[in-house]
């Protein structure tokens, strides 16, 4: 799956722009504040349907415009596809509207489309993955699980559905509208889904740990970096998990919801066994996050036979020459990558013929090195 181009309409600082990406490395370069980050954000928005930088999608609409739109053209083997995401904020009492289409046909979620490319993104806001709340890491872990083994993604959905049913019953019991006679049935059902989900999450971190440590070492991280899964439950089977739920029933009734289970799990990044969130500097945390995303890219390529599109926002400026060389070599080892930099010289090999270069200035994109794609035609 290759992203051929991205077309922006009234997105952030762009009134109208089109950029063609290379099949390997694409470098987006320009001064600070000219729209490099916005272009990478648009690629992600067009492929995933949401922004990696903000939850307030109103911010995506160019000042003075009524709606933003991003269209991504894809090449899947010998077939081309077009994904479009359009967003209009709430106006005059009307709710916000987001429309997503694939080849002109409306779809509910891009994440459900088989033709959607996998995307990994490194932007400053993603430091939440290291420093933020457990819910951020849980969501990321479940997204990685779905990317690695799509058929296993149902485990998180099914667990959520049973959890919602148990919570609804707890609320009725708490309000005196139901008895607790049905709880053991829901506990057993939830226990089965919980043990399955925990097992899948442990499998993900199990195959990710070694490549994460290797890439962290290559990038010059101090000490030995590792990953640790921290499930809320200590149960190894359904019966033990159901007993844990029963033991916590009184607390659940007092709070009105289920307080125990995989929806409270976490995983942490460790350096020499200590939580990097607490004991790592900002620079060390950034390198660890980069190592994590590179490791994820590698294991997805190994499991799925295809590398995710990788988007990196101005990461080179904070690396020394040796680490820049290591990162550039990693990115060019396979798959499609887009990296934003203030200076072309920050990216080793930027002048090579196979590298696509896009110069950005004041909301405009200039194609300096044309991107050649099979069956893609000319711009």
C-alpha positions as CSV (number, residue, x, y, z in Angstrom):
1,X,0.0,0.0,0.0
2,X,1.5,3.3,-1.1
3,X,0.3,6.8,-0.5
4,X,0.7,8.5,-3.9
5,X,-0.5,12.0,-3.0
6,X,-2.4,14.2,-0.6
7,X,-4.6,17.1,-1.6
8,X,-5.6,19.8,1.0
9,X,-8.5,22.2,0.9
10,X,-8.7,24.8,3.7
11,X,-6.7,22.7,6.1
12,X,-4.8,24.6,8.8
13,X,-2.6,27.1,6.9
14,X,-3.3,25.7,3.4
15,X,-6.0,27.2,1.2
16,X,-5.3,24.7,-1.5
17,X,-2.3,22.4,-2.0
18,X,-1.3,19.1,-3.5
19,X,1.8,17.0,-2.6
20,X,3.1,13.8,-4.2
21,X,5.0,11.4,-2.0
22,X,7.8,9.1,-2.9
23,X,7.6,5.3,-2.5
24,X,10.5,5.5,-0.1
25,X,11.7,8.6,1.8
26,X,10.1,12.0,1.3
27,X,11.6,15.0,2.9
28,X,9.4,18.0,3.7
29,X,11.6,21.0,4.4
30,X,11.2,24.7,5.1
31,X,11.5,27.3,7.8
32,X,9.7,27.1,11.1
33,X,6.0,28.0,10.9
34,X,5.5,27.6,7.2
35,X,3.3,24.5,7.3
36,X,5.5,21.4,7.4
37,X,3.8,19.9,10.5
38,X,0.4,20.8,9.0
39,X,1.2,18.8,5.8
40,X,2.2,15.7,7.8
41,X,-0.9,16.1,9.9
42,X,-3.1,16.2,6.8
43,X,-1.6,12.9,5.5
44,X,-2.4,11.3,8.8
45,X,-5.9,12.9,8.9
46,X,-6.6,11.6,5.4
47,X,-5.5,8.1,6.2
48,X,-6.9,7.7,9.7
49,X,-9.7,10.2,9.9
50,X,-8.5,12.1,13.0
51,X,-5.6,14.4,13.9
52,X,-2.5,13.2,15.8
53,X,-2.1,16.7,17.3
54,X,-5.5,17.9,18.6
55,X,-8.8,16.6,19.7
56,X,-10.5,19.9,18.8
57,X,-11.1,19.4,15.0
58,X,-12.3,22.9,14.7
59,X,-8.6,23.8,14.7
60,X,-8.1,22.0,11.4
61,X,-10.3,24.4,9.5
62,X,-8.4,27.3,7.9
63,X,-9.3,30.7,9.5
64,X,-12.2,32.2,7.6
65,X,-13.2,28.9,5.8
66,X,-16.3,26.8,6.5
67,X,-14.8,23.3,6.2
68,X,-11.6,21.4,5.7
69,X,-11.0,18.6,3.3
70,X,-8.2,16.1,2.8
71,X,-8.0,13.6,-0.1
72,X,-5.4,10.9,-0.1
73,X,-4.7,8.9,-3.3
74,X,-3.5,5.3,-2.7
75,X,-1.9,2.6,-4.8
76,X,-2.8,-1.0,-3.6
77,X,-0.7,-3.3,-5.9
78,X,-2.2,-2.3,-9.3
79,X,-5.4,-0.6,-8.1
80,X,-5.8,3.1,-7.1
81,X,-8.1,4.3,-4.4
82,X,-9.1,7.6,-3.1
83,X,-9.9,8.4,0.6
84,X,-11.5,11.7,1.5
85,X,-12.1,13.2,4.9
86,X,-14.1,16.4,5.2
87,X,-14.9,18.2,8.4
88,X,-17.2,21.2,9.0
89,X,-17.5,22.6,12.5
90,X,-20.7,23.4,14.3
91,X,-22.4,26.6,13.0
92,X,-25.6,28.3,14.2
93,X,-26.7,25.6,16.4
94,X,-26.0,22.8,13.9
95,X,-23.7,20.1,15.0
96,X,-20.2,19.4,13.5
97,X,-20.2,17.2,10.4
98,X,-17.5,14.8,9.3
99,X,-17.8,13.0,6.0
100,X,-15.6,10.1,5.0
101,X,-15.6,8.4,1.6
102,X,-13.6,5.7,-0.1
103,X,-13.7,5.9,-3.9
104,X,-16.7,8.2,-3.6
105,X,-18.8,5.9,-1.4
106,X,-19.5,7.0,2.2
107,X,-18.0,4.9,5.0
108,X,-18.4,5.2,8.8
109,X,-14.8,4.7,9.8
110,X,-11.5,4.6,7.9
111,X,-10.1,2.2,10.4
112,X,-12.5,-0.5,9.1
113,X,-11.4,-0.2,5.5
114,X,-9.1,-3.0,4.1
115,X,-7.5,-0.5,1.7
116,X,-6.5,2.0,4.4
117,X,-2.7,2.2,4.9
118,X,-1.2,1.6,8.3
119,X,0.3,4.9,9.6
120,X,2.8,5.6,12.4
121,X,3.4,9.2,13.5
122,X,6.1,11.0,15.6
123,X,5.0,14.5,16.6
124,X,5.6,16.4,19.9
125,X,2.0,15.6,21.0
126,X,2.8,11.9,21.0
127,X,5.0,12.3,24.1
128,X,1.7,11.6,25.8
129,X,2.5,8.0,25.0
130,X,5.4,8.1,27.4
131,X,4.3,10.7,29.9
132,X,0.5,10.6,29.7
133,X,-2.3,8.7,31.4
134,X,-2.6,4.8,31.1
135,X,-5.7,5.2,28.8
136,X,-3.4,6.7,26.1
137,X,-1.1,3.7,26.3
138,X,-3.9,1.2,26.4
139,X,-5.5,2.7,23.3
140,X,-2.1,2.6,21.5
141,X,-1.5,-0.9,22.5
142,X,-4.9,-2.0,21.2
143,X,-4.3,-0.2,17.9
144,X,-1.0,-2.0,17.5
145,X,-2.7,-5.3,18.3
146,X,-5.2,-4.6,15.5
147,X,-2.4,-3.7,13.1
148,X,-0.4,-6.8,13.8
149,X,-3.3,-9.3,14.0
150,X,-6.5,-7.9,12.6
151,X,-8.6,-10.9,13.6
152,X,-7.6,-10.4,17.3
153,X,-9.0,-6.9,17.3
154,X,-12.4,-8.2,18.1
155,X,-11.3,-9.2,21.6
156,X,-11.2,-5.5,22.7
157,X,-14.5,-4.8,21.1
158,X,-16.2,-7.8,22.7
159,X,-14.7,-7.0,26.1
160,X,-16.1,-3.5,25.9
161,X,-19.5,-4.7,25.0
162,X,-19.7,-7.2,27.9
163,X,-18.2,-4.5,30.3
164,X,-21.0,-2.1,29.2
165,X,-23.6,-4.7,30.0
166,X,-22.2,-5.4,33.4
167,X,-21.9,-1.7,34.2
168,X,-25.6,-1.3,33.2
169,X,-26.6,-4.1,35.5
170,X,-24.5,-2.6,38.4
171,X,-26.2,0.7,37.9
172,X,-29.7,-0.9,38.1
173,X,-28.7,-2.9,41.2
174,X,-27.4,0.3,42.8
175,X,-30.6,2.1,42.0
176,X,-32.7,-0.8,43.5
177,X,-34.2,-1.7,40.1
178,X,-32.5,-5.2,39.8
179,X,-31.1,-7.9,42.0
180,X,-27.5,-9.2,41.9
181,X,-28.7,-12.7,40.8
182,X,-27.5,-12.2,37.2
183,X,-24.1,-10.9,38.1
184,X,-22.3,-14.3,38.2
185,X,-23.3,-14.9,34.6
186,X,-21.9,-11.5,33.4
187,X,-18.8,-12.0,35.6
188,X,-18.0,-15.3,33.8
189,X,-18.7,-13.7,30.4
190,X,-16.5,-10.8,31.3
191,X,-13.8,-13.0,32.7
192,X,-13.5,-14.9,29.4
193,X,-13.1,-11.8,27.3
194,X,-10.7,-10.2,29.9
195,X,-8.3,-13.2,29.9
196,X,-8.3,-13.3,26.1
197,X,-7.6,-9.6,25.8
198,X,-4.8,-9.7,28.4
199,X,-3.2,-12.6,26.6
200,X,-3.2,-10.7,23.3
201,X,-1.8,-7.6,24.8
202,X,1.0,-9.6,26.5
203,X,1.8,-11.2,23.1
204,X,2.2,-7.8,21.5
205,X,4.6,-6.5,24.1
206,X,6.4,-9.9,24.1
207,X,7.4,-9.6,20.4
208,X,8.0,-5.8,20.7
209,X,10.4,-5.8,23.6
210,X,13.6,-7.0,21.9
211,X,13.4,-4.8,18.8
212,X,12.5,-1.8,21.1
213,X,15.6,-2.4,23.2
214,X,17.8,-2.8,20.1
215,X,16.7,0.4,18.5
216,X,16.9,2.3,21.8
217,X,20.5,1.2,22.1
218,X,21.3,2.1,18.4
219,X,19.9,5.6,19.0
220,X,22.1,6.0,22.0
221,X,19.6,5.8,24.8
222,X,21.4,5.6,28.2
223,X,21.0,2.3,30.0
224,X,18.9,-0.7,28.9
225,X,15.3,0.1,27.8
226,X,12.5,-2.4,28.0
227,X,8.7,-2.6,28.1
228,X,6.6,-4.0,30.9
229,X,2.9,-5.0,30.8
230,X,1.0,-4.1,33.9
231,X,-2.4,-5.8,33.9
232,X,-4.8,-4.8,36.7
233,X,-5.6,-8.5,37.2
234,X,-3.3,-11.2,38.5
235,X,-5.7,-14.0,37.3
236,X,-4.4,-16.6,34.9
237,X,-7.7,-18.1,34.0
238,X,-11.4,-17.2,33.8
239,X,-12.3,-18.7,37.2
240,X,-9.7,-16.7,39.0
241,X,-10.7,-13.5,37.3
242,X,-14.4,-14.1,38.1
243,X,-13.4,-14.4,41.8
244,X,-11.6,-11.1,41.6
245,X,-14.7,-9.5,40.3
246,X,-16.8,-11.0,43.0
247,X,-14.4,-9.8,45.7
248,X,-14.7,-6.2,44.4
249,X,-18.4,-6.2,44.0
250,X,-19.1,-4.0,47.0
251,X,-16.7,-1.3,45.7
252,X,-18.2,-1.5,42.2
253,X,-21.7,-1.0,43.7
254,X,-20.5,2.0,45.6
255,X,-19.0,3.6,42.5
256,X,-21.6,2.4,40.1
257,X,-19.2,0.8,37.6
258,X,-16.7,-2.0,37.2
259,X,-13.4,-1.0,38.7
260,X,-11.3,-4.1,37.8
261,X,-10.2,-5.5,34.5
262,X,-8.2,-4.8,31.3
263,X,-9.9,-1.4,30.9
264,X,-7.6,-0.3,33.8
265,X,-4.3,-1.9,32.4
266,X,-1.1,-0.1,31.6
267,X,2.3,-0.7,30.0
268,X,5.4,1.3,30.8
269,X,8.7,2.1,29.2
270,X,11.6,1.3,31.6
271,X,15.3,2.2,31.7
272,X,17.3,-0.2,33.8
273,X,14.0,-1.2,35.4
274,X,12.9,2.3,36.4
275,X,9.8,4.0,34.8
276,X,11.1,6.4,32.2
277,X,8.0,8.6,32.7
278,X,9.4,9.5,36.2
279,X,13.1,9.0,35.9
280,X,13.8,10.0,32.3
281,X,14.7,13.4,30.9
282,X,12.7,15.0,28.1
283,X,15.4,14.1,25.6
284,X,15.6,10.5,26.8
285,X,11.8,10.2,26.6
286,X,11.8,11.5,23.0
287,X,14.5,9.0,22.0
288,X,12.6,6.2,23.7
289,X,9.4,7.1,21.9
290,X,11.2,7.2,18.5
291,X,12.7,3.8,19.3
292,X,9.3,2.4,20.2
293,X,7.7,3.6,16.9
294,X,10.6,2.2,14.9
295,X,10.3,-1.1,16.7
296,X,6.6,-1.2,16.0
297,X,7.2,-0.5,12.3
298,X,9.7,-3.5,12.2
299,X,7.4,-6.0,13.9
300,X,4.4,-5.0,11.7
301,X,6.6,-5.4,8.6
302,X,7.6,-8.9,9.9
303,X,4.1,-10.0,10.8
304,X,2.1,-8.4,7.9
305,X,4.8,-8.2,5.2
306,X,4.3,-4.5,4.8
307,X,5.7,-1.5,6.6
308,X,3.4,1.3,7.9
309,X,3.8,4.8,6.4
310,X,5.9,6.6,8.9
311,X,5.5,10.4,9.5
312,X,8.2,12.1,11.6
313,X,8.0,15.8,12.5
314,X,11.3,17.6,12.9
315,X,13.0,14.9,14.8
316,X,16.4,15.3,13.1
317,X,17.2,18.7,14.6
318,X,17.6,17.1,18.1
319,X,19.8,14.3,17.0
320,X,23.6,14.3,16.5
321,X,25.2,13.3,13.2
322,X,25.6,9.6,14.2
323,X,22.0,9.2,15.3
324,X,20.8,11.0,12.2
325,X,22.7,8.6,10.0
326,X,21.2,5.6,12.0
327,X,17.7,7.0,11.7
328,X,18.0,7.7,8.0
329,X,19.3,4.2,7.3
330,X,16.4,2.7,9.3
331,X,13.9,4.8,7.3
332,X,15.4,3.8,4.0
333,X,15.6,0.1,4.8
334,X,12.1,-0.4,3.5
335,X,8.6,1.1,3.5
336,X,7.4,4.6,2.9
337,X,8.4,7.5,5.2
338,X,7.8,11.3,5.3
339,X,10.1,13.4,7.5
340,X,9.8,17.2,8.2
341,X,13.0,19.1,8.6
342,X,14.0,22.8,8.7
343,X,17.2,22.0,6.8
344,X,17.8,19.4,4.1
345,X,21.3,19.0,5.5
346,X,19.8,17.5,8.6
347,X,18.7,14.4,6.7
348,X,21.6,12.2,5.5
349,X,21.2,11.3,1.8
350,X,18.7,14.1,1.2
351,X,20.2,14.8,-2.2
352,X,20.0,11.2,-3.5
353,X,18.1,10.7,-6.7
354,X,15.5,8.3,-5.2
355,X,14.6,10.7,-2.4
356,X,11.5,12.9,-2.9
357,X,11.9,16.5,-1.7
358,X,9.0,18.9,-1.0
359,X,9.8,22.6,-0.2
360,X,7.1,24.3,1.9
361,X,6.7,28.0,2.3
362,X,3.7,30.1,3.5
363,X,1.1,27.4,2.9
364,X,2.5,26.4,-0.5
365,X,4.2,23.1,-1.6
366,X,6.9,23.0,-4.3
367,X,7.8,19.6,-5.7
368,X,11.6,19.8,-6.0
369,X,12.3,16.1,-6.8
370,X,9.4,14.4,-8.6
371,X,7.9,11.3,-7.1
372,X,7.6,8.5,-9.6
373,X,4.9,5.9,-9.1
374,X,3.8,3.0,-11.2
375,X,0.5,3.6,-12.8
376,X,0.3,7.0,-11.0
377,X,0.5,9.3,-14.0
378,X,2.1,12.7,-13.9
379,X,1.3,15.8,-11.8
